[in-house]
């Protein structure tokens, strides 16, 4: 029986909003920014850096430079703004936090490769949210009102997330076999959330009936 939901999402698709709405409908905890807060406290790093490192892995050239710095005692790693701490450690901290949350249950986990971390967990329903490019760009205008190349930023963030999934979990985030549900957010935030809750119900999970689906 499912008692955890993971939400994979394209950037700008509204997936995080859908995940929060699912948590509200179920009265479950929504695990999102808490992951960054936990990593910040655990590693004792700057929150701004933790946010910038969220769902990121080393590019090949970053990993080469990082290895070079670690191998040369004359180079002060802490003095480098590009790599203040180890991204690998950030990933391990994130994965551990997600596993603990899933073991506790009754939570909705947004992103952070949770569909891969928990892919063998028997009580987790995995959903993926996507949207047409035009709709994603409209959402991004609200988040990044001063950005001149919204499409370029969108492609970069999605590429960073895809590389993170592949680097650490050897998964393709576009592989539909990772998910129980793949939803187009043009259905609307509320309707997508209700469909996820309905899927939980159909699986036999003891969850409340979404009101608008029974109206």
C-alpha positions in Angstrom: 0.0 0.0 0.0 1.4 3.4 -1.0 2.1 5.9 1.8 4.6 8.1 0.0 4.5 10.0 -3.3 7.4 11.3 -5.3 7.0 14.1 -7.8 9.5 14.3 -10.7 9.0 17.5 -12.7 10.3 19.4 -15.7 11.3 22.9 -14.7 8.4 25.3 -15.1 5.8 22.5 -15.3 4.2 23.4 -12.0 5.2 20.0 -10.5 6.2 21.5 -7.2 2.8 23.2 -6.9 1.1 20.0 -7.7 3.1 18.2 -5.1 2.2 20.7 -2.4 -1.5 20.4 -3.4 -1.3 16.6 -3.1 0.2 17.0 0.4 -2.6 19.4 1.3 -5.3 17.0 0.1 -3.8 14.1 2.0 -2.7 16.1 5.1 0.8 14.7 4.5 4.1 16.4 4.9 5.5 18.0 1.8 9.3 17.4 1.5 10.9 20.1 -0.7 12.9 23.0 0.7 13.4 21.1 3.9 16.0 19.0 2.0 18.1 22.1 1.4 17.7 23.2 5.1 18.8 19.7 6.3 21.8 19.7 4.0 22.8 23.2 5.1 22.7 22.3 8.7 24.3 18.9 8.2 27.2 20.1 6.2 27.4 23.6 7.8 27.5 25.4 4.4 26.0 28.6 3.2 22.3 28.3 2.3 22.8 30.2 -1.0 25.4 27.7 -2.1 23.3 24.8 -1.0 20.4 26.1 -3.1 22.7 26.6 -6.1 24.0 23.0 -5.7 20.6 21.5 -5.3 20.1 18.7 -7.9 23.4 19.4 -9.5 26.4 17.2 -10.1 29.9 18.0 -11.2 30.4 18.8 -14.8 33.4 16.8 -16.1 35.7 19.8 -16.0 34.6 20.6 -12.4 35.4 17.1 -11.3 38.9 17.3 -12.9 39.5 20.6 -11.2 38.2 19.4 -7.9 40.5 16.3 -8.0 43.4 18.5 -8.9 42.8 20.9 -6.0 42.4 18.0 -3.5 45.6 16.4 -4.7 47.6 19.7 -4.3 48.0 20.8 -0.7 49.2 24.2 -1.9 45.7 25.0 -3.3 43.1 26.1 -0.7 39.8 24.5 -1.6 37.9 26.8 0.7 39.2 29.8 -1.2 37.5 28.6 -4.4 34.0 30.0 -4.8 33.3 27.5 -7.5 33.6 24.4 -5.3 33.3 25.3 -1.6 32.2 21.7 -0.7 31.8 18.4 -2.2 28.7 17.9 -4.4 29.0 14.2 -3.8 28.5 14.8 -0.1 25.5 17.0 -0.8 24.0 14.1 -2.8 24.6 11.6 -0.1 23.0 13.9 2.5 20.0 14.5 0.3 19.5 10.7 -0.4 19.8 9.8 3.2 17.2 12.5 4.2 14.8 11.2 1.5 15.2 7.6 2.6 14.4 8.5 6.2 11.3 10.5 5.1 10.1 7.5 3.0 10.6 5.1 5.9 8.5 7.4 8.1 5.8 7.6 5.4 2.9 10.0 4.8 4.9 12.5 2.8 5.1 13.9 -0.7 8.7 14.3 -1.9 9.4 16.8 -4.7 12.3 16.1 -7.1 15.9 15.4 -6.0 15.9 12.1 -7.9 13.5 10.6 -5.3 12.0 8.4 -7.9 15.4 6.8 -8.3 16.4 6.7 -4.7 13.1 5.0 -3.8 12.6 3.0 -7.0 12.7 -0.3 -5.1 10.6 0.9 -2.1 7.3 -1.0 -2.2 5.2 1.8 -0.7 6.0 4.7 -3.0 3.9 6.0 -5.9 6.0 7.8 -8.5 4.5 10.6 -10.6 6.1 12.7 -13.3 4.8 16.2 -14.3 5.5 17.7 -17.7 4.1 20.6 -19.8 4.3 22.3 -23.2 7.3 24.7 -23.6 4.9 27.7 -24.0 3.3 27.0 -20.6 6.7 26.5 -18.9 8.0 29.7 -20.3 4.9 31.6 -19.0 5.6 30.3 -15.5 9.2 31.2 -15.7 8.4 34.8 -16.5 6.9 35.1 -13.0 9.9 33.4 -11.4 12.6 35.2 -13.4 11.2 38.5 -14.5 14.6 40.0 -15.4 15.9 36.9 -17.3 16.4 37.7 -21.0 16.9 34.1 -22.2 14.2 32.1 -20.5 14.4 29.2 -22.9 18.2 28.9 -22.4 17.7 28.9 -18.6 15.0 26.3 -18.8 17.2 24.0 -20.9 20.1 24.5 -18.6 18.2 23.6 -15.4 16.5 20.6 -17.0 19.9 19.4 -18.3 21.5 19.9 -14.8 18.7 17.8 -13.3 19.0 15.1 -15.9 22.8 14.9 -15.4 22.3 14.7 -11.7 20.0 11.7 -12.1 22.3 10.0 -14.5 25.5 10.7 -12.6 24.4 9.5 -9.2 21.7 6.9 -10.1 22.4 5.8 -13.6 18.8 6.6 -14.5 17.2 8.4 -17.4 14.7 10.8 -15.9 12.7 10.6 -19.1 12.2 6.8 -18.8 8.5 6.3 -18.2 9.1 3.0 -16.5 10.3 4.9 -13.4 6.8 6.2 -12.9 3.3 5.0 -12.1 1.8 8.3 -13.5 2.9 10.8 -16.1 0.7 13.9 -16.1 0.5 17.0 -18.4 0.0 20.0 -16.1 -2.2 21.6 -18.6 -4.9 19.7 -16.8 -4.4 22.3 -14.0 -2.7 22.1 -10.7 -5.8 21.0 -8.7 -6.9 18.4 -11.3 -3.4 16.8 -11.5 -3.2 16.7 -7.7 -6.6 15.1 -7.5 -5.7 12.5 -10.1 -2.6 11.5 -8.1 -4.8 11.2 -4.9 -7.3 9.1 -6.9 -4.5 6.8 -8.1 -3.6 6.3 -4.4 -7.2 5.4 -3.6 -7.4 2.9 -6.5 -4.2 1.2 -5.2 -6.0 0.6 -1.9 -4.3 3.3 0.1 -6.3 4.7 3.0 -6.6 8.4 1.9 -9.4 10.9 1.8 -11.6 11.3 -1.3 -10.7 14.5 -3.3 -13.8 16.6 -3.1 -13.9 18.0 -6.6 -13.7 14.4 -8.1 -16.8 13.4 -6.1 -18.8 16.5 -6.7 
